[in-house]
Amino acid sequence: MGVAVSMKLELNLSPPNSRMVAVRSICLVVWSMVFATCVTLNANATTENGLRVIDLQIAAAAIAWIDNERILLRADTGNRVVRADGTRKAIFRAVSLNYKTGARKEYGRADSQFCYSDGYVSAYYEDDETGELVASYGELGNEIVRKVKPGEVVFDTGPRGSCRPWVDRPKKPSWVKGGTAIWPLSPYLGMLNCNVSAATVSTQYVKARFHAPADEAGVDVPFSCYEVSMGLRFYPFKNAYFALEFDFRSPWPEGRDRRAFWLYPDGRVEIQVLKYSTAVREIGVPTARGIVTFAQPSKIDDDYWIYLVTPAESKRILRGYATGVTSPDGCKVAISHDADFKIRGQTRGPTAPVTLKVLELCGTQ
């Protein structure tokens, strides 16, 4: 099963220490070197505070896990087309990468609004000859491709999205009255009844109710839709939906503990209270060993760090900023890591490249 995400990310296939180039032949050579089928990647592996860190040494942004070894990326394949107005356009496709063997496979075009969830992929691109909008969507490797008018096909994206067309979202049950705000969850193992009018803006203190499919009664849950508005993504290794507690104040208010919620398909909710620290002030993803968080500095002299957070402690893993996604088994996190994020905007001198890394958490101490 895949991990639902919706990001506009690109893969730069140039070697990490080189400048970007626009020459087609060079791009193609780089593509073949980095993503040659069934070869071992030139990867470095280190151990950082009990985790194995594999640097794949390619400038990439992870999109999602297809399975426990393959990562799905939005990639510049190195191909270029000359449009009617004479401009050159890069060809982006969905590409799978096996981080252990280097095996890769190309799928359909994906210029914008690329989304992948649980085997389903969707994206848009422009027809190279006419400039018309084209929608590509369906099971990965078996996408429907057709020209559409702007707004004709809208995809269900975001933290709770399925990446499928919006019209395919589950319909509100007949027992839902009036304009009550209902949040279908993906995969559809139930829904949240926010118990407020859909037009109501302030839902911060109104507790939600979880309904399994065809369950009109439902069960009360100890959070509001507001408090999980940036999460409730499904994680197969736990068979549950996860969200870090949300607050409109960013970063998280200093000195305030933060909760993490696990919502199970039977309506049970597990709450983890994370003691306030720099590590829990921003975003994070759950794993089988704890929550991997991507923290901003709390003081001007501090740096960005990646942490492994449990209710008992926080461990630093890597310096720098990253975004990441968790593998289905909960044992790996693929990250796009920028060790010099803080100083990159402060100097024009050389900095470490932004590279795709895999954090292996299980089987390490």
GIURMO-V119129 format. One record per backbone hydrogen bond with DSSP energy under -1.0 kcal/mol. NH is the residue of the N-H (numbers start at 1). CO is the residue of the C=O. If there is no record, write none. Layout:
nh=NH co=CO
nh=NH co=CO
This chain:
nh=5 co=116
nh=12 co=59
nh=18 co=15
nh=27 co=23
nh=28 co=24
nh=29 co=25
nh=30 co=26
nh=31 co=27
nh=32 co=28
nh=33 co=29
nh=34 co=30
nh=35 co=31
nh=43 co=41
nh=44 co=55
nh=46 co=53
nh=48 co=51
nh=51 co=48
nh=52 co=360
nh=53 co=46
nh=54 co=358
nh=55 co=44
nh=56 co=356
nh=60 co=58
nh=63 co=72
nh=64 co=72
nh=66 co=70
nh=67 co=70
nh=71 co=97
nh=72 co=64
nh=73 co=95
nh=75 co=93
nh=76 co=11
nh=77 co=91
nh=81 co=89
nh=83 co=87
nh=86 co=83
nh=89 co=81
nh=91 co=79
nh=93 co=75
nh=94 co=108
nh=95 co=73
nh=96 co=105
nh=97 co=71
nh=98 co=103
nh=99 co=69
nh=102 co=98
nh=105 co=96
nh=107 co=94
nh=110 co=92
nh=111 co=124
nh=112 co=124
nh=115 co=122
nh=116 co=5
nh=117 co=120
nh=120 co=117
nh=121 co=138
nh=122 co=115
nh=123 co=136
nh=124 co=112
nh=125 co=134
nh=127 co=132
nh=131 co=127
nh=134 co=125
nh=135 co=146
nh=136 co=123
nh=137 co=144
nh=138 co=121
nh=140 co=119
nh=142 co=139
nh=144 co=137
nh=146 co=135
nh=148 co=133
nh=152 co=149
nh=156 co=164
nh=157 co=155
nh=161 co=158
nh=163 co=156
nh=166 co=154
nh=168 co=165
nh=169 co=166
nh=176 co=173
nh=180 co=177
nh=181 co=196
nh=183 co=192
nh=185 co=190
nh=189 co=187
nh=191 co=211
nh=192 co=183
nh=193 co=209
nh=194 co=181
nh=198 co=179
nh=200 co=197
nh=208 co=223
nh=209 co=193
nh=210 co=219
nh=211 co=191
nh=215 co=212
nh=219 co=210
nh=221 co=208
nh=229 co=226
nh=231 co=228
nh=232 co=242
nh=233 co=242
nh=235 co=240
nh=238 co=235
nh=239 co=235
nh=240 co=235
nh=241 co=263
nh=242 co=233
nh=243 co=261
nh=245 co=259
nh=246 co=227
nh=252 co=281
nh=256 co=253
nh=258 co=274
nh=260 co=272
nh=261 co=243
nh=262 co=270
nh=263 co=241
nh=264 co=268
nh=267 co=264
nh=270 co=262
nh=272 co=260
nh=274 co=258
nh=280 co=277
nh=281 co=278
nh=285 co=292
nh=287 co=290
nh=288 co=330
nh=291 co=309
nh=292 co=285
nh=293 co=307
nh=294 co=283
nh=295 co=305
nh=302 co=299
nh=305 co=295
nh=306 co=318
nh=307 co=293
nh=308 co=315
nh=309 co=291
nh=310 co=313
nh=315 co=308
nh=317 co=306
nh=320 co=304
nh=321 co=338
nh=325 co=334
nh=327 co=332
nh=330 co=327
nh=333 co=359
nh=334 co=325
nh=335 co=357
nh=336 co=323
nh=337 co=355
nh=338 co=321
nh=341 co=338
nh=344 co=340
nh=346 co=343
nh=347 co=343
nh=355 co=337
nh=356 co=58
nh=357 co=335
nh=358 co=54
nh=359 co=333
nh=360 co=52
nh=361 co=331
